[in-house]
Amino acid sequence: MGSTEGNLYALWNARDYLDGNALVRDEISGDASCRTTYIRAQHPEDNPNAYAPVAFFSQETHYSHIKAMRVLDIPTFYDLGGSLYPDQCPIDVSGTGTRTYNGWPLGGVPTTGGDEGPGTVDIDALVPLVEFFAAKGHPVLVNFNVGSVFKGAYDDVATACERLRPVFERYGLVDRAVRFDPDDPDRVSVRNGYWVHVDGALGGAYAPYLEKARDAGLTGSAPPVFDFRIPEVSSIVTSGHKYPGAPVPTGIFLSRAGSKLRPPSDPAVVSSPDSTFAGSRSGFASLAMWNHLAQLGEEEQMRQAVEALRVAEYTAGRLRELSAALAERGEPWAEDGIEVGHGDHALSVWFQQPRAEITAKYTLACVPLDLGGVRHDYSHVYVMPHVTRELVDELVDELYRPGAFDRSAEEGAVRPPLPGQS
């Protein structure tokens, strides 16, 4: 159905992997192999937290993760920290405008530069947060974003995992022994006490072609590596209906072999082990993706990715020109221009939210961001292969018309403060 279902399945898989349930690779003895049995490991006597995973994700992470964690009853680091370890948060977020729960930052791990920054996870904040719970015996579930939902940010997964690796080793989260079989307590499954998931809903199908394009000399740089070349990465999702643009919701889930959930042993209808979440899936969605890949060779895919990035950079440039023109004109609600954000390699360009009829006409996604503790309303353009420079020019021309940003008549509209105001 898309990366929302993919994220749900990844977190379900991660939870069962981390809390000691049997995996597809594990041999089960006796009655425990029954299809109705949910095989859970018993925690060791010296560590009651050994099979109690804690989830970590940045403030840019898509809300589907929150939904999935509620369904799966996976505690977040701030839920658990605020309830069990009040005012013991290992990072200081005071003075940043971040909402907290007993000293723990709500909404996720802070991002670099806060809401005004590019939207990448702050690795210097992530590492001590993970270490805090690893030291208390918890396994950890870490999510990274590759093309975050609003800013299109690319977390530096490789560097983050390099920083986390000594933490995993220090607290026994590498190749730990899990005894999951109630009929054979000596049977051991060796697995890690961490699961690193990559939500590449918006960037997972695009960034690899940009990397190939860089290597081929078609562009100068590419996003950070995020895939299974990094040994800690356990699962990845991406959405084909975002990039390249399948006509129906299309989600792709990948995980390391052997780490999948153990499927029911008696698939009565399909006559095949079913370890998926939904069971039934759209064959047409697979055909749509196959058709796209079959029509375009690898070099064409690379050139398409480079062109999408160039259009995004063109969009950011045009909007910055617009900002200067509006400031010169002293346009109401944009007297000092409009703020424009565009991160490295991002297909997203975000800017001050215009009037409702413009956001509706161009189907612009809109979100509120807290910049310096003050709420601002923003829209973004997400450049997919169908977006052209001509379409961008049309949007900018419309935004230049008098009153395009005057939202005074709209209920709940928040006017950005003038410089120096808070």
Disulfide bonds with the S-S distance in Angstrom:
none
